[in-house]
């Protein structure tokens, strides 16, 4: 099952002053959604279970806000298999 990579590293590489709050405003998404994507977890906490279900419109907004293609934010089985090889 694909999972969402934490957006935090992409966001900070794009803008060192990026925060969850700034992502919330830049992507025009709820604060809860910003937290979930920031940490890549279902509950929006740093140690939560990985997020595996995404809303395409939301992930596109998040990707645009941090300056990457949305596909870079999703980790799939093929990516994991290639990394392990």
N, C-alpha and C positions, 0 to 999 in steps of 0.2 A: 504494500500500500504506500503511495507517495506521502511524503510528509513535508511540512513547511520548514524551511531553514529559518533560524532566528534572523530577523531583519536588522537587528542592532549593529552587527559588524558591517553590513553593506551601508547602512545609514551613516555610521560614524566615518567610514572611508570617504563617503560623498561630502559630508559636512561634519566637522569635528564638534560642532555645537548642537547637533541634532539630539533630540530627546523624544520620549514618548509623547509628550505634549505637542512638540513641534510636528511630529509625524501625524498626530491626530488632526491638526489644523491643515498641514500641507496636503494630506491625502483626502481630507474632507470625510473622515470616517469617525465613528464613535470612539471615545476614550477606551472602552473595553476592547474593541477590535484592534485599536492601536497597540494595547498591551499584549494581546494574543499574538499579533504578528511580530512585535518587537522581540518577544521571548520565544516565539515559535511553539507556544504551548496552548492547550485547549482552554485552560483557565486563566491565562494571562499572568501566571506567576513564573518566576525564574526556574523553579524546580518542578513544574507541572508536567503532565504527560504530553508528549509531542502532538502537535496539531496535524491531523491527517485529512480533514475536510475543509475545503476552502470555497469561498464565494469568488468566482472569476472576476466580477466587477471590482470587488474589494482588493484582490491581490494585484490587479492591474493598477489601481490607484496608488497602492503602497509602493509598487515597483517604480512608478513614475515619480513619486515623491523622493525616492532614494536614488534615482538615476540608473536603474538597471532594468533589463528585460525581465518580465514576470517569470519566465521559465528558470531564471537563475535562483529564484526563491523557492523552487520546488525540488526536492530530492526524491528521485524515484529509484526503483530496484535496479535498473540498468546502471544508473550513476553509481550506486553503492557497489555493484558487482565489478565495475571497471576500476573503482578506487581500491577494491580489495585485491585485484589481480596483480 
